Amino acid sequence: MNDLKITVVTPTYNEAENLPKLVSALFSLPLDIHLLVVDDNSPDGTGEIAERLAKEHPNQIEVMHRPGKMGLRSAYLNGFQKILTSNTQ
């Protein structure tokens, strides 16, 4: 495996159908990937699916739940802020 560690910030809102496909595609790559899902309280259950995927992929997926639809820009900013204050590269 490549020594490069990559964190992907993925803002979500109503992506229940797409999130498992994204996870499968990302983790099929020959890279050391960590996924941070930033969910804006999706009414379609995206947050719950993200939590299930995080349990299936421990130490690879982290989920940040936000209280409502706060927007794409702030989702990326919150995600980047979390990455910068953690040990993930």
N, C-alpha and C positions, 0 to 999 in steps of 0.2 A: 504494500500500500504506500502511497505517496506520503511524504512527511508533512506536507502542507495541510493545515487544518482550516476548514472553511465553515463559517456560520452563515446560514441563509435566513434572512428575516422575511417572514411571510405574513403580511397582514391578511386577515380573512373577515369576510362578512357574507354569510349564506353560501359557503363553499363546501357543504357537506359531501356533495357528489364528487367534487374535484380534489379535495385534500388527500384522500387515500391514493389517488392516481399520481399526484405530485410526489408524495412520500416514496412510492414505489419507484418512480423514475429517478429521483435524486439518489436514493440508496442503491440503485443499480450501477451508479457511476463508480469508477475505481478511485474514489476520493474519500478522505476522512471528513464527513459532513455532519454538522450539528444544525438542527433546524429549530428556529424560534418562531412559533406560531403566535401571532398577536391577534386575538379574536375580539371583535367588538360586539359581544353578546348576541351572536347570530341566532335568530329565531328558528332556523332550520336544524339546529343541533350540531353545528360545526364545532363548537367548543367541546362538546362531549366526545365527538369523534376524535378531535385532537388529543384529548386526555387518554382515550383508548389507545391511540397510536403511540403516545408517549410511553404508556405501560408496555406496549409491544416492543418498543425500541428504547430501552432505558439508556440514559446518558447520551442519547442522540437527538431526542426531541424534547423541547421545553415549551410549555404553553403559558402565555400571558393573557389573562382574561381582563377585559376592560368593561366598564359598566354599561356602555351603550355605543351607538354608532358615532364615533368621535372623529372619523375621517382617516383617509389614507396617509396624509402627511404626518399627522401626529402618531399614527401607528408605527410608521418607519422611525420617527424620532424616538419614540419610547423604546422600540426594539434596539436601535443603535445605542441608546443610552444604557440599556441593560447589558449589552455586549461589552461596551467599554468599561463597565464596572465589574465585569466578571473575568475569569481566567481564559475565556475562549478567545481565539485569535480571529 
